[in-house]
Amino acid sequence: MSMKNKLSTDPYKGVRDFYPEDMAVQEYIFNTWKKTAESFGYEQYGASVLEPADIYKAKSGEEIVNEQTYTFTDRGEREVTLRPEMTPTVARMVAARKRELGLPLRWYSIPNLFRYEQPQRGRVREHWQLNVDLFGVDSVEADAEIISLAYQVMKNFGAKDEDFEIRISDRRLAPANYFDLSKEQSEKLTRLVDKRTKLPKDLFGKGLVEIMMDDTKTKVFLKLLEMKDFNTYAKWIVENSKNPKKNSYPGMENIKSMIENLTRTGIKNIIFDPEMSRGLDYYTGMVFEIYDTDTANRRALFGGGRYDDLTSLFGGDKVPAVGFGMGDVTIRDFLETHKLLPILKSATEIHICTLDERFISNAEVLAAKLRIEGMTISINLTAKKIGDQIGWADKHRIPKIIVIGENEAKTGKYKVKTLATGEEKDLAE
């Protein structure tokens, strides 16, 4: 191949290469996710990245299916999609074996997901995501457990309460429900509100008028979106709703009880936000999002909610479910913004240096013995000078070295040197 036609070293647009230092951060994020999920009693599961396209056409939403998926026809003439999210997959898995699995189920996974969208801060075309789901319990306690787990993930990353806020709402309490709108109007309004923060104010207002066809309704709707106090919002609904059963407002008691539940367990950075609806069509009740409060990164980090209807798409009875998904890109942005990324050490504990190439065989024998004892060891295989070998170990964040020369080869006695302090100890110590 000529130099003129050489291949690019750039990765595919919107995906990332993970060099060892990036992989160390990724593993730290994954391990924190796993530790937190398992501390709540959740079990890990997995599935293929390939799914039939129909699974997303049925419920995820038109925008995802038509604009954001990697969908293709395979050699068997089947329409296949690289999964853009995990929830339809886990719903399919539960529906397939729900009679033998033993509800309730507490499951988590860390899948990689694909969406064809414009790469920008916080958004790429392939990412990894913690998915946590609780199946088989239809109660405010289940909703609160999922939010508590999400809160604990943030705390285990070192976040303080003032670093983030938990915004909660309920699809059944959405402002759009209290106006005389057609199903089509209501769906359009929900999607428009979900994009509000990304649209210019005048463009959002224009979109509202076009959907609601009424300036007065539009003004009232905007007023409702700004009500962040749950009691104020609930009072307006009771006083203005046409519902004849004054004590029957789906979702109202659930939100009230959940706020009380979370506050009782020490979670107080909660905000009621009627504006939030989440963009996916399968949510049926409570929804929530975790927001970064730092002005340098003020945005939604992740979220989730209740989706009781999804398993019924595969036939049979509904299985109540609630969960969330937390992406690796947005949480890394959060950790960097708040200076919470730890200094990560190499997985290698000791690098064995050699004063001469003759001693490489001695290094190999010593390394084999130490590995049997459970230590992680690398050895020098080059003719580099000893200073360069030590410099290499330091650059690769290996904390300790052993140097093998004539004396060490004869006696079989070695010293372990800690590079940060210069301290030396006999290997047997």
JOTA-V809599 format. One record per pair of residues at least 24 apart in sequence whose C-alpha atoms are under 6 Angstrom apart, sorted by the first residue. I is the first residue (numbers start at 1). GAP is how many residues later the second one is. D is the distance in Angstrom with one decimal. If there is no record, write none. Layout:
I:GAP:D ; I:GAP:D
This chain:
14:105:5.4 ; 14:110:4.8 ; 14:111:4.7 ; 15:110:5.7 ; 15:111:5.4 ; 36:117:6.0 ; 42:64:4.6 ; 42:65:5.0 ; 43:64:4.8 ; 43:65:5.9 ; 44:63:5.7 ; 44:64:4.8 ; 44:65:5.4 ; 45:64:5.5 ; 49:33:5.7 ; 49:34:5.6 ; 50:31:5.8 ; 50:32:5.0 ; 51:29:5.8 ; 51:30:5.4 ; 52:28:4.7 ; 53:26:5.6 ; 53:27:5.0 ; 53:28:5.1 ; 59:222:5.9 ; 59:223:5.8 ; 60:220:5.5 ; 60:221:5.6 ; 61:219:5.9 ; 61:220:5.5 ; 68:47:5.0 ; 68:48:4.4 ; 68:49:5.8 ; 69:46:5.2 ; 69:47:5.6 ; 83:30:5.6 ; 83:31:6.0 ; 84:29:5.0 ; 84:30:4.7 ; 84:31:5.3 ; 85:28:5.9 ; 91:220:5.1 ; 95:216:5.5 ; 103:33:5.4 ; 104:31:5.4 ; 104:32:4.4 ; 105:29:5.7 ; 105:30:5.0 ; 106:28:4.8 ; 107:25:6.0 ; 107:26:5.5 ; 108:24:4.4 ; 122:207:5.7 ; 122:208:5.1 ; 128:199:5.8 ; 128:200:5.5 ; 129:197:5.2 ; 129:198:4.2 ; 129:199:5.8 ; 130:195:5.4 ; 130:196:5.0 ; 131:193:5.8 ; 131:194:4.4 ; 132:191:5.3 ; 132:192:5.5 ; 133:189:5.7 ; 133:190:4.1 ; 134:187:5.6 ; 134:188:5.5 ; 135:185:5.8 ; 135:186:4.4 ; 136:183:5.7 ; 136:184:5.1 ; 137:183:5.9 ; 138:182:5.5 ; 140:114:5.9 ; 140:118:5.9 ; 144:114:5.9 ; 163:130:5.5 ; 164:127:5.4 ; 164:128:4.6 ; 164:129:5.1 ; 165:104:5.2 ; 165:105:5.9 ; 165:125:5.8 ; 165:126:5.3 ; 166:104:4.7 ; 166:123:5.9 ; 166:124:4.7 ; 167:103:5.9 ; 167:104:4.7 ; 167:105:5.7 ; 167:106:5.8 ; 167:121:5.4 ; 167:122:5.2 ; 168:104:5.1 ; 168:105:5.8 ; 168:119:5.9 ; 168:120:4.3 ; 169:103:5.9 ; 169:104:5.6 ; 169:105:5.7 ; 169:117:5.8 ; 169:118:5.4 ; 170:81:5.9 ; 170:115:5.0 ; 170:116:4.1 ; 170:117:5.5 ; 171:114:4.9 ; 172:78:5.9 ; 172:79:5.7 ; 172:113:5.9 ; 174:100:6.0 ; 185:26:6.0 ; 194:85:5.9 ; 225:49:5.8 ; 225:50:5.0 ; 228:44:5.4 ; 228:45:5.4 ; 230:42:5.8 ; 282:25:5.8 ; 283:24:4.5 ; 301:29:5.5 ; 302:24:5.0 ; 345:52:5.8 ; 346:51:5.3 ; 346:52:5.4 ; 348:28:5.0 ; 348:29:5.7 ; 348:50:5.9 ; 349:27:5.4 ; 350:27:5.1 ; 350:50:4.8 ; 350:51:5.1 ; 351:26:5.9 ; 351:27:4.8 ; 351:28:5.5 ; 351:50:4.7 ; 352:27:4.6 ; 352:49:5.6 ; 352:50:4.7 ; 352:51:5.9 ; 353:27:5.4 ; 353:49:6.0 ; 353:50:4.7 ; 354:49:5.6 ; 354:50:4.9 ; 355:31:6.0 ; 355:50:5.2 ; 357:26:6.0
